[in-house]
Amino acid sequence: MTLWRKSSRSASSANCVEVARLQERVAARDSKNPTPTISVPVGSWARFLRSQR
């Protein structure tokens, strides 16, 4: 089972991004339309998050 987490930047609106850790990758999806998803290597996701600060 995959544990999807809602973005902390998603307010109470229906516009939510969810992410999940999949072994050595991180997947992201739109909660309103959960398929398709995208996935990237964990290191790429970490660099993306650091760039958002």
PQR file of N, CA, C, O and H, with PARSE charges and radii, in Angstrom:
ATOM      1  N   MET A   1       0.845  -1.183   0.000 -0.4000 1.5000
ATOM      2  CA  MET A   1       0.000   0.000   0.000 -0.0000 2.0000
ATOM      3  C   MET A   1       0.890   1.247   0.000  0.5500 1.7000
ATOM      4  O   MET A   1       1.908   1.299   0.691 -0.5500 1.4000
ATOM      5  N   THR A   2       0.493   2.236  -0.777 -0.4000 1.5000
ATOM      6  CA  THR A   2       1.244   3.485  -0.881 -0.0000 2.0000
ATOM      7  C   THR A   2       0.616   4.535   0.036  0.5500 1.7000
ATOM      8  O   THR A   2      -0.598   4.734   0.025 -0.5500 1.4000
ATOM      9  H   THR A   2      -0.334   2.194  -1.338  0.4000 1.0000
ATOM     10  N   LEU A   3       1.449   5.197   0.823 -0.4000 1.5000
ATOM     11  CA  LEU A   3       0.984   6.264   1.712 -0.0000 2.0000
ATOM     12  C   LEU A   3       1.157   7.597   0.995  0.5500 1.7000
ATOM     13  O   LEU A   3       2.279   8.075   0.821 -0.5500 1.4000
ATOM     14  H   LEU A   3       2.436   5.035   0.833  0.4000 1.0000
ATOM     15  N   TRP A   4       0.052   8.191   0.585 -0.4000 1.5000
ATOM     16  CA  TRP A   4       0.078   9.489  -0.088 -0.0000 2.0000
ATOM     17  C   TRP A   4      -0.089  10.579   0.963  0.5500 1.7000
ATOM     18  O   TRP A   4      -0.919  10.462   1.865 -0.5500 1.4000
ATOM     19  H   TRP A   4      -0.858   7.803   0.727  0.4000 1.0000
ATOM     20  N   ARG A   5       0.703  11.637   0.842 -0.4000 1.5000
ATOM     21  CA  ARG A   5       0.625  12.775   1.769 -0.0000 2.0000
ATOM     22  C   ARG A   5       0.234  14.028   1.006  0.5500 1.7000
ATOM     23  O   ARG A   5       0.733  14.294  -0.088 -0.5500 1.4000
ATOM     24  H   ARG A   5       1.377  11.732   0.109  0.4000 1.0000
ATOM     25  N   LYS A   6      -0.659  14.782   1.598 -0.4000 1.5000
ATOM     26  CA  LYS A   6      -1.122  16.028   0.988 -0.0000 2.0000
ATOM     27  C   LYS A   6      -0.107  17.132   1.264  0.5500 1.7000
ATOM     28  O   LYS A   6       0.446  17.218   2.361 -0.5500 1.4000
ATOM     29  H   LYS A   6      -1.064  14.566   2.486  0.4000 1.0000
ATOM     30  N   SER A   7       0.130  17.967   0.273 -0.4000 1.5000
ATOM     31  CA  SER A   7       1.055  19.078   0.432 -0.0000 2.0000
ATOM     32  C   SER A   7       0.593  20.015   1.542  0.5500 1.7000
ATOM     33  O   SER A   7      -0.597  20.310   1.656 -0.5500 1.4000
ATOM     34  H   SER A   7      -0.320  17.897  -0.618  0.4000 1.0000
ATOM     35  N   SER A   8       1.527  20.480   2.353 -0.4000 1.5000
ATOM     36  CA  SER A   8       1.184  21.435   3.409 -0.0000 2.0000
ATOM     37  C   SER A   8       0.793  22.788   2.821  0.5500 1.7000
ATOM     38  O   SER A   8       0.177  23.606   3.505 -0.5500 1.4000
ATOM     39  H   SER A   8       2.493  20.242   2.260  0.4000 1.0000
ATOM     40  N   ARG A   9       1.143  23.026   1.573 -0.4000 1.5000
ATOM     41  CA  ARG A   9       0.775  24.281   0.910 -0.0000 2.0000
ATOM     42  C   ARG A   9      -0.610  24.219   0.269  0.5500 1.7000
ATOM     43  O   ARG A   9      -1.101  25.224  -0.245 -0.5500 1.4000
ATOM     44  H   ARG A   9       1.644  22.362   1.018  0.4000 1.0000
ATOM     45  N   SER A  10      -1.230  23.064   0.298 -0.4000 1.5000
ATOM     46  CA  SER A  10      -2.585  22.937  -0.227 -0.0000 2.0000
ATOM     47  C   SER A  10      -3.546  23.334   0.884  0.5500 1.7000
ATOM     48  O   SER A  10      -3.625  22.671   1.918 -0.5500 1.4000
ATOM     49  H   SER A  10      -0.831  22.248   0.717  0.4000 1.0000
ATOM     50  N   ALA A  11      -4.256  24.393   0.665 -0.4000 1.5000
ATOM     51  CA  ALA A  11      -5.224  24.854   1.662 -0.0000 2.0000
ATOM     52  C   ALA A  11      -6.400  23.890   1.687  0.5500 1.7000
ATOM     53  O   ALA A  11      -6.293  22.762   1.205 -0.5500 1.4000
ATOM     54  H   ALA A  11      -4.192  24.931  -0.175  0.4000 1.0000
ATOM     55  N   SER A  12      -7.487  24.316   2.229 -0.4000 1.5000
ATOM     56  CA  SER A  12      -8.659  23.449   2.310 -0.0000 2.0000
ATOM     57  C   SER A  12      -9.376  23.340   0.965  0.5500 1.7000
ATOM     58  O   SER A  12     -10.416  22.687   0.867 -0.5500 1.4000
ATOM     59  H   SER A  12      -7.574  25.232   2.621  0.4000 1.0000
ATOM     60  N   SER A  13      -8.832  23.969  -0.059 -0.4000 1.5000
ATOM     61  CA  SER A  13      -9.451  23.883  -1.385 -0.0000 2.0000
ATOM     62  C   SER A  13      -9.245  22.490  -1.970  0.5500 1.7000
ATOM     63  O   SER A  13      -8.518  21.666  -1.415 -0.5500 1.4000
ATOM     64  H   SER A  13      -7.988  24.499   0.021  0.4000 1.0000
ATOM     65  N   ALA A  14      -9.885  22.251  -3.076 -0.4000 1.5000
ATOM     66  CA  ALA A  14      -9.784  20.939  -3.721 -0.0000 2.0000
ATOM     67  C   ALA A  14      -8.515  20.818  -4.563  0.5500 1.7000
ATOM     68  O   ALA A  14      -8.251  19.752  -5.118 -0.5500 1.4000
ATOM     69  H   ALA A  14     -10.476  22.920  -3.528  0.4000 1.0000
ATOM     70  N   ASN A  15      -7.730  21.879  -4.669 -0.4000 1.5000
ATOM     71  CA  ASN A  15      -6.507  21.870  -5.471 -0.0000 2.0000
ATOM     72  C   ASN A  15      -5.346  21.347  -4.634  0.5500 1.7000
ATOM     73  O   ASN A  15      -4.631  22.125  -4.003 -0.5500 1.4000
ATOM     74  H   ASN A  15      -7.944  22.746  -4.217  0.4000 1.0000
ATOM     75  N   CYS A  16      -5.160  20.046  -4.629 -0.4000 1.5000
ATOM     76  CA  CYS A  16      -4.148  19.445  -3.762 -0.0000 2.0000
ATOM     77  C   CYS A  16      -3.143  18.637  -4.556  0.5500 1.7000
ATOM     78  O   CYS A  16      -3.485  17.944  -5.515 -0.5500 1.4000
ATOM     79  H   CYS A  16      -5.741  19.414  -5.142  0.4000 1.0000
ATOM     80  N   VAL A  17      -1.906  18.743  -4.134 -0.4000 1.5000
ATOM     81  CA  VAL A  17      -0.848  17.895  -4.658 -0.0000 2.0000
ATOM     82  C   VAL A  17      -0.537  16.885  -3.566  0.5500 1.7000
ATOM     83  O   VAL A  17      -0.422  17.239  -2.393 -0.5500 1.4000
ATOM     84  H   VAL A  17      -1.629  19.306  -3.355  0.4000 1.0000
ATOM     85  N   GLU A  18      -0.402  15.624  -3.963 -0.4000 1.5000
ATOM     86  CA  GLU A  18      -0.055  14.578  -3.011 -0.0000 2.0000
ATOM     87  C   GLU A  18       1.248  13.936  -3.466  0.5500 1.7000
ATOM     88  O   GLU A  18       1.510  13.812  -4.662 -0.5500 1.4000
ATOM     89  H   GLU A  18      -0.496  15.337  -4.916  0.4000 1.0000
ATOM     90  N   VAL A  19       2.067  13.527  -2.490 -0.4000 1.5000
ATOM     91  CA  VAL A  19       3.330  12.867  -2.795 -0.0000 2.0000
ATOM     92  C   VAL A  19       3.428  11.569  -2.005  0.5500 1.7000
ATOM     93  O   VAL A  19       2.805  11.418  -0.954 -0.5500 1.4000
ATOM     94  H   VAL A  19       1.854  13.627  -1.518  0.4000 1.0000
ATOM     95  N   ALA A  20       4.215  10.637  -2.524 -0.4000 1.5000
ATOM     96  CA  ALA A  20       4.432   9.359  -1.848 -0.0000 2.0000
ATOM     97  C   ALA A  20       5.853   8.878  -2.138  0.5500 1.7000
ATOM     98  O   ALA A  20       6.380   9.083  -3.232 -0.5500 1.4000
ATOM     99  H   ALA A  20       4.721  10.759  -3.378  0.4000 1.0000
ATOM    100  N   ARG A  21       6.448   8.252  -1.168 -0.4000 1.5000
ATOM    101  CA  ARG A  21       7.784   7.654  -1.333 -0.0000 2.0000
ATOM    102  C   ARG A  21       7.607   6.245  -1.882  0.5500 1.7000
ATOM    103  O   ARG A  21       6.879   5.437  -1.304 -0.5500 1.4000
ATOM    104  H   ARG A  21       6.021   8.085  -0.279  0.4000 1.0000
ATOM    105  N   LEU A  22       8.255   5.955  -2.973 -0.4000 1.5000
ATOM    106  CA  LEU A  22       8.208   4.634  -3.601 -0.0000 2.0000
ATOM    107  C   LEU A  22       9.633   4.104  -3.705  0.5500 1.7000
ATOM    108  O   LEU A  22      10.284   4.298  -4.732 -0.5500 1.4000
ATOM    109  H   LEU A  22       8.846   6.611  -3.442  0.4000 1.0000
ATOM    110  N   GLN A  23      10.116   3.461  -2.697 -0.4000 1.5000
ATOM    111  CA  GLN A  23      11.486   2.958  -2.624 -0.0000 2.0000
ATOM    112  C   GLN A  23      12.472   4.074  -2.928  0.5500 1.7000
ATOM    113  O   GLN A  23      12.643   4.966  -2.097 -0.5500 1.4000
ATOM    114  H   GLN A  23       9.588   3.304  -1.863  0.4000 1.0000
ATOM    115  N   GLU A  24      13.125   4.064  -4.078 -0.4000 1.5000
ATOM    116  CA  GLU A  24      14.136   5.078  -4.404 -0.0000 2.0000
ATOM    117  C   GLU A  24      13.571   6.211  -5.255  0.5500 1.7000
ATOM    118  O   GLU A  24      14.332   6.962  -5.866 -0.5500 1.4000
ATOM    119  H   GLU A  24      12.986   3.340  -4.753  0.4000 1.0000
ATOM    120  N   ARG A  25      12.255   6.342  -5.302 -0.4000 1.5000
ATOM    121  CA  ARG A  25      11.618   7.384  -6.105 -0.0000 2.0000
ATOM    122  C   ARG A  25      10.547   8.089  -5.262  0.5500 1.7000
ATOM    123  O   ARG A  25      10.089   7.561  -4.248 -0.5500 1.4000
ATOM    124  H   ARG A  25      11.637   5.732  -4.806  0.4000 1.0000
ATOM    125  N   VAL A  26      10.166   9.268  -5.696 -0.4000 1.5000
ATOM    126  CA  VAL A  26       9.062  10.007  -5.095 -0.0000 2.0000
ATOM    127  C   VAL A  26       8.029  10.223  -6.190  0.5500 1.7000
ATOM    128  O   VAL A  26       8.366  10.665  -7.288 -0.5500 1.4000
ATOM    129  H   VAL A  26      10.538   9.696  -6.520  0.4000 1.0000
ATOM    130  N   ALA A  27       6.778   9.913  -5.894 -0.4000 1.5000
ATOM    131  CA  ALA A  27       5.696  10.084  -6.860 -0.0000 2.0000
ATOM    132  C   ALA A  27       4.843  11.274  -6.445  0.5500 1.7000
ATOM    133  O   ALA A  27       4.710  11.574  -5.258 -0.5500 1.4000
ATOM    134  H   ALA A  27       6.504   9.554  -5.002  0.4000 1.0000
ATOM    135  N   ALA A  28       4.274  11.941  -7.425 -0.4000 1.5000
ATOM    136  CA  ALA A  28       3.384  13.077  -7.170 -0.0000 2.0000
ATOM    137  C   ALA A  28       2.146  12.914  -8.042  0.5500 1.7000
ATOM    138  O   ALA A  28       2.205  12.362  -9.141 -0.5500 1.4000
ATOM    139  H   ALA A  28       4.383  11.697  -8.389  0.4000 1.0000
ATOM    140  N   ARG A  29       1.016  13.410  -7.522 -0.4000 1.5000
ATOM    141  CA  ARG A  29      -0.236  13.339  -8.272 -0.0000 2.0000
ATOM    142  C   ARG A  29      -1.158  14.460  -7.853  0.5500 1.7000
ATOM    143  O   ARG A  29      -0.953  15.102  -6.823 -0.5500 1.4000
ATOM    144  H   ARG A  29       0.968  13.859  -6.629  0.4000 1.0000
ATOM    145  N   ASP A  30      -2.163  14.684  -8.650 -0.4000 1.5000
ATOM    146  CA  ASP A  30      -3.235  15.646  -8.369 -0.0000 2.0000
ATOM    147  C   ASP A  30      -4.331  14.877  -7.645  0.5500 1.7000
ATOM    148  O   ASP A  30      -4.821  13.873  -8.162 -0.5500 1.4000
ATOM    149  H   ASP A  30      -2.330  14.162  -9.487  0.4000 1.0000
ATOM    150  N   SER A  31      -4.721  15.324  -6.470 -0.4000 1.5000
ATOM    151  CA  SER A  31      -5.706  14.573  -5.693 -0.0000 2.0000
ATOM    152  C   SER A  31      -7.067  14.486  -6.386  0.5500 1.7000
ATOM    153  O   SER A  31      -7.811  13.530  -6.165 -0.5500 1.4000
ATOM    154  H   SER A  31      -4.323  16.140  -6.050  0.4000 1.0000
ATOM    155  N   LYS A  32      -7.398  15.471  -7.220 -0.4000 1.5000
ATOM    156  CA  LYS A  32      -8.684  15.432  -7.927 -0.0000 2.0000
ATOM    157  C   LYS A  32      -8.656  14.421  -9.065  0.5500 1.7000
ATOM    158  O   LYS A  32      -9.693  13.865  -9.427 -0.5500 1.4000
ATOM    159  H   LYS A  32      -6.793  16.247  -7.399  0.4000 1.0000
ATOM    160  N   ASN A  33      -7.483  14.181  -9.628 -0.4000 1.5000
ATOM    161  CA  ASN A  33      -7.315  13.275 -10.758 -0.0000 2.0000
ATOM    162  C   ASN A  33      -6.070  12.427 -10.480  0.5500 1.7000
ATOM    163  O   ASN A  33      -5.004  12.710 -11.026 -0.5500 1.4000
ATOM    164  H   ASN A  33      -6.641  14.633  -9.334  0.4000 1.0000
ATOM    165  N   PRO A  34      -6.186  11.393  -9.641 -0.5600 1.5000
ATOM    166  CA  PRO A  34      -5.009  10.693  -9.134  0.2800 2.0000
ATOM    167  C   PRO A  34      -4.202   9.893 -10.151  0.5500 1.7000
ATOM    168  O   PRO A  34      -3.110   9.426  -9.827 -0.5500 1.4000
ATOM    169  N   THR A  35      -4.698   9.727 -11.348 -0.4000 1.5000
ATOM    170  CA  THR A  35      -3.888   9.110 -12.394 -0.0000 2.0000
ATOM    171  C   THR A  35      -3.924  10.021 -13.593  0.5500 1.7000
ATOM    172  O   THR A  35      -5.003  10.481 -13.968 -0.5500 1.4000
ATOM    173  H   THR A  35      -5.585  10.106 -11.611  0.4000 1.0000
ATOM    174  N   PRO A  36      -2.834  10.294 -14.192 -0.5600 1.5000
ATOM    175  CA  PRO A  36      -1.531   9.655 -14.006  0.2800 2.0000
ATOM    176  C   PRO A  36      -0.744  10.299 -12.865  0.5500 1.7000
ATOM    177  O   PRO A  36      -1.131  11.337 -12.328 -0.5500 1.4000
ATOM    178  N   THR A  37       0.346   9.669 -12.518 -0.4000 1.5000
ATOM    179  CA  THR A  37       1.290  10.223 -11.552 -0.0000 2.0000
ATOM    180  C   THR A  37       2.615  10.449 -12.277  0.5500 1.7000
ATOM    181  O   THR A  37       2.851   9.925 -13.365 -0.5500 1.4000
ATOM    182  H   THR A  37       0.660   8.826 -12.954  0.4000 1.0000
ATOM    183  N   ILE A  38       3.466  11.241 -11.640 -0.4000 1.5000
ATOM    184  CA  ILE A  38       4.844  11.357 -12.112 -0.0000 2.0000
ATOM    185  C   ILE A  38       5.737  10.849 -10.994  0.5500 1.7000
ATOM    186  O   ILE A  38       5.357  10.904  -9.824 -0.5500 1.4000
ATOM    187  H   ILE A  38       3.274  11.667 -10.756  0.4000 1.0000
ATOM    188  N   SER A  39       6.905  10.359 -11.336 -0.4000 1.5000
ATOM    189  CA  SER A  39       7.851   9.947 -10.301 -0.0000 2.0000
ATOM    190  C   SER A  39       9.252  10.366 -10.719  0.5500 1.7000
ATOM    191  O   SER A  39       9.610  10.368 -11.897 -0.5500 1.4000
ATOM    192  H   SER A  39       7.213  10.315 -12.287  0.4000 1.0000
ATOM    193  N   VAL A  40      10.023  10.718  -9.707 -0.4000 1.5000
ATOM    194  CA  VAL A  40      11.398  11.161  -9.925 -0.0000 2.0000
ATOM    195  C   VAL A  40      12.292  10.503  -8.882  0.5500 1.7000
ATOM    196  O   VAL A  40      11.805  10.084  -7.832 -0.5500 1.4000
ATOM    197  H   VAL A  40       9.732  10.716  -8.750  0.4000 1.0000
ATOM    198  N   PRO A  41      13.589  10.406  -9.151 -0.5600 1.5000
ATOM    199  CA  PRO A  41      14.506   9.866  -8.143  0.2800 2.0000
ATOM    200  C   PRO A  41      14.479  10.725  -6.875  0.5500 1.7000
ATOM    201  O   PRO A  41      14.259  11.935  -6.935 -0.5500 1.4000
ATOM    202  N   VAL A  42      14.706  10.084  -5.742 -0.4000 1.5000
ATOM    203  CA  VAL A  42      14.671  10.779  -4.447 -0.0000 2.0000
ATOM    204  C   VAL A  42      15.618  11.979  -4.439  0.5500 1.7000
ATOM    205  O   VAL A  42      15.256  13.042  -3.933 -0.5500 1.4000
ATOM    206  H   VAL A  42      14.885   9.101  -5.694  0.4000 1.0000
ATOM    207  N   GLY A  43      16.814  11.828  -4.987 -0.4000 1.5000
ATOM    208  CA  GLY A  43      17.781  12.933  -5.004 -0.0000 2.0000
ATOM    209  C   GLY A  43      17.271  14.128  -5.787  0.5500 1.7000
ATOM    210  O   GLY A  43      17.490  15.271  -5.385 -0.5500 1.4000
ATOM    211  H   GLY A  43      17.107  10.964  -5.398  0.4000 1.0000
ATOM    212  N   SER A  44      16.604  13.884  -6.884 -0.4000 1.5000
ATOM    213  CA  SER A  44      16.026  14.978  -7.680 -0.0000 2.0000
ATOM    214  C   SER A  44      14.938  15.692  -6.907  0.5500 1.7000
ATOM    215  O   SER A  44      14.840  16.918  -6.952 -0.5500 1.4000
ATOM    216  H   SER A  44      16.426  12.955  -7.211  0.4000 1.0000
ATOM    217  N   TRP A  45      14.123  14.932  -6.201 -0.4000 1.5000
ATOM    218  CA  TRP A  45      13.048  15.532  -5.399 -0.0000 2.0000
ATOM    219  C   TRP A  45      13.650  16.404  -4.288  0.5500 1.7000
ATOM    220  O   TRP A  45      13.168  17.506  -4.028 -0.5500 1.4000
ATOM    221  H   TRP A  45      14.203  13.936  -6.164  0.4000 1.0000
ATOM    222  N   ALA A  46      14.693  15.909  -3.646 -0.4000 1.5000
ATOM    223  CA  ALA A  46      15.344  16.672  -2.580 -0.0000 2.0000
ATOM    224  C   ALA A  46      15.910  17.987  -3.115  0.5500 1.7000
ATOM    225  O   ALA A  46      15.774  19.028  -2.471 -0.5500 1.4000
ATOM    226  H   ALA A  46      15.085  15.013  -3.858  0.4000 1.0000
ATOM    227  N   ARG A  47      16.545  17.947  -4.294 -0.4000 1.5000
ATOM    228  CA  ARG A  47      17.070  19.184  -4.896 -0.0000 2.0000
ATOM    229  C   ARG A  47      15.936  20.154  -5.235  0.5500 1.7000
ATOM    230  O   ARG A  47      16.072  21.364  -5.052 -0.5500 1.4000
ATOM    231  H   ARG A  47      16.655  17.102  -4.817  0.4000 1.0000
ATOM    232  N   PHE A  48      14.828  19.623  -5.725 -0.4000 1.5000
ATOM    233  CA  PHE A  48      13.670  20.470  -6.021 -0.0000 2.0000
ATOM    234  C   PHE A  48      13.168  21.161  -4.753  0.5500 1.7000
ATOM    235  O   PHE A  48      12.909  22.364  -4.767 -0.5500 1.4000
ATOM    236  H   PHE A  48      14.718  18.641  -5.874  0.4000 1.0000
ATOM    237  N   LEU A  49      13.032  20.421  -3.674 -0.4000 1.5000
ATOM    238  CA  LEU A  49      12.555  21.019  -2.425 -0.0000 2.0000
ATOM    239  C   LEU A  49      13.518  22.083  -1.906  0.5500 1.7000
ATOM    240  O   LEU A  49      13.080  23.133  -1.436 -0.5500 1.4000
ATOM    241  H   LEU A  49      13.242  19.444  -3.663  0.4000 1.0000
ATOM    242  N   ARG A  50      14.820  21.827  -1.986 -0.4000 1.5000
ATOM    243  CA  ARG A  50      15.802  22.825  -1.525 -0.0000 2.0000
ATOM    244  C   ARG A  50      15.722  24.088  -2.368  0.5500 1.7000
ATOM    245  O   ARG A  50      15.945  25.182  -1.851 -0.5500 1.4000
ATOM    246  H   ARG A  50      15.176  20.975  -2.367  0.4000 1.0000
ATOM    247  N   SER A  51      15.414  23.964  -3.633 -0.4000 1.5000
ATOM    248  CA  SER A  51      15.346  25.134  -4.515 -0.0000 2.0000
ATOM    249  C   SER A  51      14.119  25.998  -4.222  0.5500 1.7000
ATOM    250  O   SER A  51      14.063  27.149  -4.653 -0.5500 1.4000
ATOM    251  H   SER A  51      15.233  23.075  -4.052  0.4000 1.0000
ATOM    252  N   GLN A  52      13.142  25.465  -3.500 -0.4000 1.5000
ATOM    253  CA  GLN A  52      11.916  26.195  -3.212 -0.0000 2.0000
ATOM    254  C   GLN A  52      12.009  27.061  -1.962  0.5500 1.7000
ATOM    255  O   GLN A  52      11.058  27.771  -1.636 -0.5500 1.4000
ATOM    256  H   GLN A  52      13.187  24.529  -3.150  0.4000 1.0000
ATOM    257  N   ARG A  53      13.121  27.016  -1.265 -0.4000 1.5000
ATOM    258  CA  ARG A  53      13.281  27.800  -0.020 -0.0000 2.0000
ATOM    259  C   ARG A  53      13.568  29.238  -0.315  0.5500 1.7000
ATOM    260  O   ARG A  53      13.730  30.038   0.607 -0.5500 1.4000
ATOM    261  H   ARG A  53      13.893  26.438  -1.530  0.4000 1.0000
TER
END
